[in-house]
């Protein structure tokens, strides 16, 4: 009997390499009912996460999806030379109404998956007026050339959406300050990647 795999909503970040695979993937996601929103973004990896993802690139397509099992099929079919990231959101920490459109998505990891730490992080994030939503979950990666190093914190991922009228640089500083606030409270929250939204495709 095949194992029943749970399905989650979440985000997928696939490299946009101007190749046949990239273009086909983008076209299929534009038409897919499983994709709620689709963006063209630039990705920046933190110095802590870069060693694990040495094949990172600058441009990605970022999609917000409803069903993770369909996303896995898409990425197997359109597997690429550079890593694609899937963030399955298992728990929505909160959602806010905020002014402005989402223009930045920041992904963090916790070094310890401790319920008390998670609730402290949620309390900290919920007070930030530009954060529209925060979710907790895990990360899966897809790549033709798997990384030599296994990323050890893929079960403790936090994804936040930030809406702001300000520049990406200013929002990045805002997120960096949020991370520092968490670290000051003794929470080991580290930035994995920052995604600046350049254009909404869907």
ROMIRO-504748 format. One record per residue (C-alpha): x, y, z; residue number from 1; residue in one letter. Coordinates in steps of 0.5 Angstrom, whole numbers. Layout:
BEGIN
+-------+-------+-------+-----+---+
:     X :     Y :     Z :   k : r :
+-------+-------+-------+-----+---+
:     X :     Y :     Z : NUM : a :
...
+-------+-------+-------+-----+---+
REM end
This chain:
BEGIN
+-------+-------+-------+-----+---+
:     X :     Y :     Z :   k : r :
+-------+-------+-------+-----+---+
:     0 :     0 :     0 :   1 : x :
:     3 :     7 :    -2 :   2 : x :
:     4 :    12 :     4 :   3 : x :
:    -1 :    17 :     4 :   4 : x :
:     3 :    24 :     4 :   5 : x :
:     0 :    30 :     7 :   6 : x :
:    -1 :    36 :     3 :   7 : x :
:     0 :    43 :     5 :   8 : x :
:    -1 :    50 :     2 :   9 : x :
:     5 :    54 :     2 :  10 : x :
:    10 :    57 :    -3 :  11 : x :
:    15 :    55 :    -8 :  12 : x :
:    21 :    59 :   -11 :  13 : x :
:    24 :    56 :   -17 :  14 : x :
:    30 :    59 :   -21 :  15 : x :
:    28 :    63 :   -27 :  16 : x :
:    34 :    61 :   -32 :  17 : x :
:    31 :    63 :   -39 :  18 : x :
:    31 :    56 :   -41 :  19 : x :
:    26 :    52 :   -44 :  20 : x :
:    24 :    48 :   -37 :  21 : x :
:    24 :    55 :   -33 :  22 : x :
:    19 :    58 :   -39 :  23 : x :
:    15 :    52 :   -39 :  24 : x :
:    14 :    52 :   -31 :  25 : x :
:    12 :    59 :   -31 :  26 : x :
:     7 :    58 :   -37 :  27 : x :
:     4 :    52 :   -33 :  28 : x :
:     3 :    56 :   -27 :  29 : x :
:     0 :    62 :   -30 :  30 : x :
:    -6 :    57 :   -32 :  31 : x :
:    -6 :    53 :   -26 :  32 : x :
:   -12 :    53 :   -21 :  33 : x :
:    -7 :    51 :   -16 :  34 : x :
:    -3 :    57 :   -16 :  35 : x :
:    -6 :    63 :   -12 :  36 : x :
:    -1 :    68 :   -14 :  37 : x :
:     5 :    68 :   -18 :  38 : x :
:    11 :    73 :   -18 :  39 : x :
:    18 :    75 :   -21 :  40 : x :
:    23 :    76 :   -16 :  41 : x :
:    30 :    77 :   -14 :  42 : x :
:    33 :    72 :    -9 :  43 : x :
:    38 :    74 :    -4 :  44 : x :
:    41 :    68 :     1 :  45 : x :
:    44 :    70 :     8 :  46 : x :
:    52 :    68 :     9 :  47 : x :
:    49 :    63 :    14 :  48 : x :
:    45 :    59 :     8 :  49 : x :
:    50 :    60 :     2 :  50 : x :
:    54 :    54 :     4 :  51 : x :
:    48 :    49 :     3 :  52 : x :
:    46 :    52 :    -3 :  53 : x :
:    52 :    54 :    -7 :  54 : x :
:    48 :    54 :   -14 :  55 : x :
:    43 :    59 :   -12 :  56 : x :
:    42 :    64 :   -17 :  57 : x :
:    39 :    71 :   -17 :  58 : x :
:    32 :    71 :   -21 :  59 : x :
:    26 :    66 :   -19 :  60 : x :
:    19 :    65 :   -20 :  61 : x :
:    15 :    65 :   -13 :  62 : x :
:     8 :    62 :   -13 :  63 : x :
:     3 :    61 :    -7 :  64 : x :
:     0 :    55 :    -8 :  65 : x :
:    -6 :    51 :    -5 :  66 : x :
:    -3 :    44 :    -5 :  67 : x :
:     4 :    41 :    -4 :  68 : x :
:     3 :    35 :    -8 :  69 : x :
:     2 :    38 :   -14 :  70 : x :
:     8 :    42 :   -14 :  71 : x :
:    12 :    36 :   -13 :  72 : x :
:    10 :    33 :   -19 :  73 : x :
:    11 :    40 :   -23 :  74 : x :
:    18 :    40 :   -20 :  75 : x :
:    20 :    33 :   -22 :  76 : x :
:    17 :    34 :   -29 :  77 : x :
:    21 :    41 :   -30 :  78 : x :
:    27 :    39 :   -26 :  79 : x :
:    33 :    44 :   -27 :  80 : x :
:    40 :    45 :   -26 :  81 : x :
:    39 :    50 :   -20 :  82 : x :
:    35 :    49 :   -13 :  83 : x :
:    28 :    50 :   -13 :  84 : x :
:    25 :    51 :    -6 :  85 : x :
:    18 :    49 :    -3 :  86 : x :
:    16 :    51 :     3 :  87 : x :
:    10 :    47 :     6 :  88 : x :
:     6 :    52 :    11 :  89 : x :
:     4 :    47 :    17 :  90 : x :
:     1 :    52 :    21 :  91 : x :
:    -1 :    59 :    20 :  92 : x :
:     2 :    63 :    26 :  93 : x :
:    -3 :    69 :    24 :  94 : x :
:    -5 :    74 :    18 :  95 : x :
:    -6 :    81 :    18 :  96 : x :
:   -10 :    87 :    14 :  97 : x :
:    -4 :    91 :    12 :  98 : x :
:    -3 :    97 :     8 :  99 : x :
:     0 :    96 :     1 : 100 : x :
:     1 :    90 :    -3 : 101 : x :
:     6 :    85 :    -1 : 102 : x :
:    13 :    86 :    -4 : 103 : x :
:    18 :    82 :     0 : 104 : x :
:    18 :    75 :     3 : 105 : x :
:    23 :    73 :     8 : 106 : x :
:    25 :    66 :    10 : 107 : x :
:    28 :    64 :    16 : 108 : x :
:    30 :    58 :    20 : 109 : x :
:    30 :    56 :    28 : 110 : x :
:    36 :    52 :    30 : 111 : x :
:    31 :    49 :    35 : 112 : x :
:    24 :    47 :    34 : 113 : x :
:    21 :    49 :    41 : 114 : x :
:    14 :    50 :    42 : 115 : x :
:    16 :    56 :    47 : 116 : x :
:    21 :    59 :    42 : 117 : x :
:    15 :    59 :    36 : 118 : x :
:    10 :    62 :    40 : 119 : x :
:    15 :    67 :    43 : 120 : x :
:    17 :    68 :    35 : 121 : x :
:    10 :    69 :    33 : 122 : x :
:     8 :    74 :    39 : 123 : x :
:    14 :    78 :    36 : 124 : x :
:    12 :    78 :    29 : 125 : x :
:     5 :    79 :    30 : 126 : x :
:     7 :    86 :    33 : 127 : x :
:    10 :    88 :    27 : 128 : x :
:     5 :    93 :    23 : 129 : x :
:     8 :    91 :    16 : 130 : x :
:     8 :    84 :    16 : 131 : x :
:     2 :    81 :    13 : 132 : x :
:     2 :    74 :    15 : 133 : x :
:     7 :    69 :    18 : 134 : x :
:     7 :    61 :    17 : 135 : x :
:    11 :    55 :    20 : 136 : x :
:    13 :    49 :    16 : 137 : x :
:    18 :    45 :    13 : 138 : x :
:    23 :    46 :     7 : 139 : x :
:    24 :    41 :     1 : 140 : x :
:    29 :    42 :    -5 : 141 : x :
:    29 :    39 :   -12 : 142 : x :
:    35 :    40 :   -16 : 143 : x :
:    38 :    35 :   -22 : 144 : x :
:    45 :    36 :   -18 : 145 : x :
:    43 :    35 :   -11 : 146 : x :
:    47 :    39 :    -6 : 147 : x :
:    53 :    36 :    -2 : 148 : x :
:    51 :    38 :     4 : 149 : x :
:    44 :    37 :     8 : 150 : x :
:    41 :    43 :    10 : 151 : x :
:    40 :    41 :    18 : 152 : x :
:    34 :    46 :    19 : 153 : x :
:    29 :    44 :    14 : 154 : x :
:    24 :    42 :    19 : 155 : x :
:    24 :    49 :    23 : 156 : x :
:    22 :    54 :    17 : 157 : x :
:    18 :    61 :    18 : 158 : x :
:    16 :    65 :    12 : 159 : x :
:    13 :    72 :    13 : 160 : x :
:    10 :    76 :     8 : 161 : x :
:    11 :    84 :     8 : 162 : x :
:     7 :    89 :     5 : 163 : x :
:    10 :    96 :     4 : 164 : x :
:    10 :   102 :     0 : 165 : x :
:    18 :   103 :     1 : 166 : x :
:    24 :   100 :    -3 : 167 : x :
:    26 :    93 :    -2 : 168 : x :
:    32 :    96 :     1 : 169 : x :
:    28 :    99 :     7 : 170 : x :
:    24 :    93 :     8 : 171 : x :
:    30 :    88 :     8 : 172 : x :
:    33 :    93 :    14 : 173 : x :
:    26 :    92 :    17 : 174 : x :
:    26 :    84 :    17 : 175 : x :
:    34 :    85 :    19 : 176 : x :
:    31 :    89 :    25 : 177 : x :
:    26 :    84 :    26 : 178 : x :
:    31 :    78 :    26 : 179 : x :
:    36 :    82 :    31 : 180 : x :
:    30 :    83 :    36 : 181 : x :
:    28 :    76 :    36 : 182 : x :
:    36 :    74 :    37 : 183 : x :
:    36 :    79 :    43 : 184 : x :
:    30 :    75 :    46 : 185 : x :
:    35 :    69 :    46 : 186 : x :
:    31 :    66 :    40 : 187 : x :
:    36 :    63 :    34 : 188 : x :
:    32 :    66 :    28 : 189 : x :
:    37 :    66 :    22 : 190 : x :
:    35 :    69 :    15 : 191 : x :
:    35 :    63 :    10 : 192 : x :
:    33 :    68 :     4 : 193 : x :
:    30 :    74 :     2 : 194 : x :
:    26 :    75 :    -4 : 195 : x :
:    24 :    82 :    -7 : 196 : x :
:    18 :    82 :   -11 : 197 : x :
:    19 :    85 :   -18 : 198 : x :
:    13 :    84 :   -22 : 199 : x :
:     6 :    80 :   -20 : 200 : x :
:     5 :    75 :   -26 : 201 : x :
:    -2 :    73 :   -23 : 202 : x :
+-------+-------+-------+-----+---+
REM end
